[in-house]
Amino acid sequence: MGNCIPVSPRVLESENSLDLLEIMSNFSYDGSNVTFLDYDAAPCHNQYCPLFQRVAPTFLAITCATAILGTGALLVALAKRPHAWGWPQSRALVAQLAVGTGLFAALLPPVAVGIRQGWQLGTGLCRLTHLLWYWSLFVQGLLVGSGSCSTAWCRWDARSQRLAVAVWAGALLLATPAALASGTVAAPETSCLRRSVDILSPVYLLHLALCLCLFLLLPAALLVATLAVPWLRSGWKPGVSASWLFFGLWVPYGMGLAVDFLLHAQLLQPTCGTFEHFDYVLGLSEGLGVLHCCLGPAALLAAWLCRRGAGASGSG
């Protein structure tokens, strides 16, 4: 989360504030030639990395445990009352969202251990972790998007089964650039990085473009369509709102990725204070997104229980 690497690139001292362009001109993620800065060198004092390495493993462990409980409760509700799930919380859609969040949560323990003790599983498993991480995110985003603008998931029939195959296969394809852009760096402890290639490399630019489409463009397009099309607006129900929690939690991270690219591509010239604080913003926004795997199932389950309660009181 954020831009933390165990050993940070050396910040050159200057009489006044430090231009981030000077920092980035001496900073490389290339695994064959990695130069690291000292974030504590004057005049910039970035304390994000030590805080990240202390807090992130505990945060990921608690999130994983909560996500397992929430996803388990959601799956039990799906299994015990299969016919009680109706549109927009159709059983076919909610079951796939539960699988997606479960896959994401299952990746949190190795990520937490890698942050705490260094990545010991090799480059191949590092790339596989990022592939599965973004596969689960793209799957959930496509499921929420398709569930918001169509009734394809109303029932589990041949049509919805073909759509499910297309969504999962397409999401895996979209996640492939993330695996190609990731890798390991030894500095001095081995770390599994989200970006081990140059910021302007085609594979990372493709990955960044896909992430921005998922986290920013897709929810924006769905929101505009919902406001503009009457039948979509009339179909907005608590179940749809609960699934949209996914976008609400990941939009800030999408915005952070866009700013991060502008900084690393030297298209912005922030002050030293901006440099010191941006890693906190990016890390917190990603941590907020990670919470979707525990808050998402809880929100879906709560919306279902509220609807059942309203139905029972209405019939009574």
Secondary structure, 3 states (H helix, E strand, C coil): CCCCCCCCCCCCCCCCCCCHHHHHHCCCCCCCCCCCCCCCCCCCCCCHHHHHHHHHHHHHHHHHHHHHHHHHHHHHHHHHCHHHCCCCCCHHHHHHHHHHHHHHHHCHHHHHHHHHHCCCCHHHHHHHHHHHHHHHHHHHHHHHHHHHHCCCCCCCCHHHHHHHHHHHHHHHHHHHHHHHHCEEEECCCEEEECCCCCCCCHHHHHHHHHHHHHHHHHHHHHHHHHHHCHHHHHCCCHHHHHHCHHHHHHHHHHHHHHHHHHHHCCCCCCCHHHHHHHHHHHHHHHHHHHCHHHHHHHHHHHHHHHHHHHHHHHHC
